[in-house]
Amino acid sequence: MLCGKISAGNLPREEASLKTLFGKLYKAPSDSLRSLLNDSICQQLNISLKNDSSFAYAFDSLPYLGKIYSTDRKLRIYSWNYISESGDYRFFSYFQFSDSRLIFLPQNRPGYLPEDNRTIDAKNWYGALYYTAIPFRHQNNDYYILLGWSNYSTTLNFKVMEVVSTNGDALTFGLPVFVQSNKNSFRITLPYSSGHSMVLQYDAKRSLLIFSHLNGESNKSDKIPDESFSGFQLTPDQLIYKNEVTFEHHEASMPRTKIEYDLDGNK
């Protein structure tokens, strides 16, 4: 039925197709085949996520596809990645809103560490897996604070505290609301040694973003998380840096994407 309303009954069959495609993607022996398989995944998701029932559909047989809801349940983010033959990571995402908007976000350029002094449009997105989305209001406009993970090199990962806004179907990243030492930053990027894990989590009870202190000064790849924590306190219009905060470890429900990453807020 090409022109009629998509049946919710199609989703289990489409999910099975996606499971097969993701399995093939991570076993593909060449970049050309990975690209073809990834295109097929994008095409299938573009169909499936336009189904009115998909926003509430679990897709729980797809461990390689990250699936998170914002804390207000008005946004759902799907994300995945794969690694090229050269070792570069490629990230892809869909932003699905409860008002039926669907925005595809591919990584169009090599990954990089985003600067903290400017906005970034979708075509220059750095690529990340977002695992937390928190509604945030600034000067009577609505945004989401995103927590994410990305890879920069064989020795360096980074976590990011980001803000995203929408204008129709356009996404813009960055807002100068992170206040630290009388400086307003558009985002907070935390590069750290890929041989270690670090915390970046949201404590909803305290309206607090919590992250590990990073030791090491000579270069970014020397940055190693220690056992102390800092944070950014959410206020009605900005986020205020706090040098020392307490953190009680708990296993958060984070998306898993590629299986060896075992992604969560403590990785």
N, C-alpha and C positions, 0 to 999 in steps of 0.2 A: 504494500500500500504506500505508494510514493508520496502522495499529496495529503493523505489523511493524518490524523493525530497519531503519534508514535505510541504504540502499546507498551505499558509497563512490563508486559510479559516478555518483551524482547530482551530485557536487561540481563537475565541469567545467561542467555545464549551469547550475548555480546560480551559479557564478562568472561565466559569460557574462551572466546576468541582472543580477548586481550591477554588472558593467562598464557595461552599458547604463544602469542607474539612476544610477550616479555621473556618467556623462557628461551625462545630462539634468539632474541636480541643479545642476551648475556652469554650465549654460547657461540655467537657468530664469529667466524675466523678472520673477517676483514672489515675495514671501515666502510667499504662500499655496501656490503650486505647489512651492516649495522644501520647505515643511513636509510636504506630501503625499508628495513623492518621498523625503524623508528617512525618513518613517514606513515607506515600502515597503522602504528599505534596512535599517532596523532589523528589520522583520519577516522579511526574507530571511536576514539574518545570524543571527537567533535560531533559525531552522530549520537553516541550514547548520552552525553551530558546535555544534549538538547531535549532529551526526554524529560517531561515534567516530573516524573517519579525519581529521577536520578539524584536529586539533592538529598533525599533521605535514604537512598539505596546504599547498602553497606560496602559493596565491592570487596568483601572480606576474604575472597580467595586470591587477591592480588597483593602478595607481600612486597613486590617490587615497586608498587605505586603508593607513594605517601598520600594520605587522605586525612585532613584535619578540618575541624570547624572552628570558627572564631568563637570567643566566649559568649557572644550575643546570638550565636547560631544564625547569623545573617550572611555569612561568607563561608564557603568551603574551598580549600586550596588542595589541589592535586599536584604532585610533583614527582619527578623521577630524573634519573641521569644514566649515562653510560660512559665508559672510558674508551678513548680511541687507542689506536695502535701506538701512538706517540706518548701515551700516558696522560693526555689532556682529558679533563672531565667536561662533559656537555650536559647542561641542565635544561629542563623543560617544565612548564607549569601551566595549569588552567586555574583561573579564578572564577568560581561559580557563585553567583549571588542569589539570595532567596527571591529577588524580584525578576529572576530568569535571565539576567545578564550573564554572558559567558565570554571570558577574555582569555585568549591563548597567549602565553608568554614564552617564546623560545629564546635561547641564548644565541645571539647573532654575531658575537665577537669572542675572541679568546678571553678566558677568565682573567680577572685582575682584582687587586685590592681597591675597593672604592674609597674615594677621598671623602672627608667629612665636611666639606665646605660648599657643596653644590647639590642640586637635584639631578636625578638621572632618569631619562625617559626609557620607555620599554625597549627601543631598538639598541640601546647601549647598556642593557641590563648585564650585570656581572655574573649572574648565575648562582643560585643557592637553592637549598632545600629548606623551606620554611616549616617549622613545627609548632609554632604558637602564633595566634593572631588575636589582638586585644583591641576593642574599639576605643577610640580616643577623639576627643573634641577639642578643637583649637580655633579660637576666634570665630565661633559659630559655624565652623566647617567640620565635617566628619572625616575621620581617617582611621587607619588601623596601624597599630604597632606590631611589627613582625619580628620574631626571633628566628634566626636561620643559621645553617651550617654550609660551608663551602670548602673547596680545596683550591689552593693556589699553586702548589708545586709538590714535588716528591717529599719535601721536608717541611712543608708549611700548610696547615689548615687555618681557617678563620671562622669565628662566630660573628654574627652581625645583629645589632639592634637597629631596625629600619622602620621607617614610616611610609605608608603607601596611601595615595589618594587616587580617586577615579574622577574622570570627566567623560561621561558617556562610556565608551568602550576603550578609553585611553587610561593607562596606568602611569603614574609619576611617583618616583621614589625619592624620599628625602624631605625633611622639614627641620628648620633650625630650632628645635625644642629641647635638645639634650644640653643641659646647663651644667658646666663644670669649670671651676676657677674663672668665673666671669666670662667664659666663652660659650657661645651657642653653636652646637654642632648639628649638622643635618642627619647624621647617623653615627653610631659607634661601631667601629670595626676592631675585632680582637684577634690578631694573628697569633698563632701559637704552634709549637713544635708538633708535627704530625705523629710523633712517637708517644704523645701523651693525650690525656683526656682533660676536658675542662667543663665547668658548669656554666650554663646560661639558662636560667629558668625564670618563670613568672610566679611569684607568690601572690595569689589573688586575695588572700585574707589581709595582707599588708599593702596591697597595690604597689608591689615592689619588684623590679627586675634585679635579679641576683646573678653575679658572675664571679669567677675565680680571679684572684690576684695573679698576675703574670710576672715572674722573675726573669731576669736576663736583660742586658742592656746593649750588647755589642751588635746584634742583628736580630731581625724578626724571628728567624728560625730557632734562636736560642730561648725564645719566650716559653717558659715552663710554668704551668699552673701550680700554685702552692695550696696550702690548706686554709687560707684565709679568703675572705669574700668582700666585695664592694657591691654597690647597687645604684640604681636610679629609681627615685621615688616618684610615682605618678601623682601629679597634682592636677587641678582642673584645667590648666593651660600649658603645662610644660613638665619635663622630667628633671629632677634635681639630683645631682650626684651625691652619694653618701659613701665615705671612704671605708668605713667598717660596718658590716652588717652580719647578723647571724644567719646560718643556713642549716636546716635539718634535712639531710638527704632523704629523698623518697624516689621511688621508681615512677617517673611520670609516664603517661601514655603518649608516646611520640610515634610519628610515622617511621616505618622501616622502608627503605628504598632498596638500593642494591644490597644484597644480603650480607656482604662482608663489612659493610659500614655499621650495621646494627645501630642506626641513628637514634639518639635520644638527646635530651638536654644536658647530659653529663659526658658526652663523647667529644 
